[in-house]
Amino acid sequence: MAELAIDSIPEDGACEVRLDPDDPGSSVVVLRRGDAVHAWRNLCPHAGRFLNWAPGRFLFDRGRLVCAAHGAVFEVDSGRCVDGPCRGSGLVPVP
């Protein structure tokens, strides 16, 4: 995987990166808040679906990441689900 420059991630937004370009299951969502960057497996713990609604496109509500499939809501900095069908669980971090 090529290095990802912080400036290539939208401020208060996200981008999708594949750790292995040939493996869709290696998808990671990379989120930026100021100088802080957080990376999580692009996989909702509720139903095992991608979080994005289209390649590289993610939903946000009040600064929190929202799963496009069933509406689970995640804190960006902790990955913890704070609302929706998987409340109390969390996203898997990617170093």
SVG drawing of the C-alpha trace seen along z (x, -y; Angstrom):
<svg xmlns="http://www.w3.org/2000/svg" viewBox="-31 -21 35 31">
<polyline fill="none" stroke="black" stroke-width="0.4" points="0.0,0.0 1.3,-3.5 1.6,-6.1 -1.4,-8.2 -0.8,-12.0 -2.9,-13.6 -3.8,-16.4 -5.4,-13.8 -8.0,-13.0 -10.8,-15.6 -10.9,-17.7 -13.7,-16.2 -14.2,-13.6 -13.0,-10.1 -11.5,-8.2 -11.3,-4.5 -8.0,-2.6 -7.5,1.0 -4.5,2.6 -4.4,5.2 -5.7,3.6 -6.9,7.0 -8.9,7.8 -12.1,5.9 -12.2,7.3 -9.0,5.3 -11.0,2.0 -10.2,-0.5 -11.9,-3.8 -9.5,-6.6 -11.0,-9.6 -9.4,-12.9 -10.2,-15.4 -7.7,-18.3 -4.3,-16.7 -5.8,-13.5 -6.2,-10.5 -8.2,-7.3 -8.3,-4.1 -10.9,-1.4 -11.8,1.8 -14.5,0.8 -16.9,3.3 -20.0,2.7 -20.1,5.1 -23.9,5.4 -24.2,7.2 -20.7,7.4 -21.3,4.9 -19.2,2.1 -19.9,-1.2 -19.8,-3.3 -22.8,-3.8 -20.6,-3.9 -16.9,-3.4 -15.0,-6.0 -18.3,-7.7 -19.3,-7.8 -22.2,-9.2 -21.8,-11.5 -24.2,-12.8 -23.0,-15.4 -19.4,-14.4 -20.1,-10.7 -19.7,-8.0 -22.9,-6.3 -23.2,-2.9 -25.1,-3.3 -26.7,0.2 -28.6,0.1 -27.8,-3.3 -25.4,-2.3 -23.6,-5.4 -19.9,-5.4 -17.7,-7.8 -14.8,-8.7 -12.0,-8.8 -13.0,-5.6 -14.9,-3.5 -17.5,-2.8 -21.1,-2.3 -23.2,-4.9 -26.6,-4.3 -28.3,-1.8 -28.4,2.0 -24.9,2.7 -24.8,0.2 -22.0,0.9 -19.8,2.8 -17.2,1.1 -15.1,0.9 -11.9,2.8 -8.9,0.4 -6.2,0.5 -2.7,-0.8"/>
</svg>
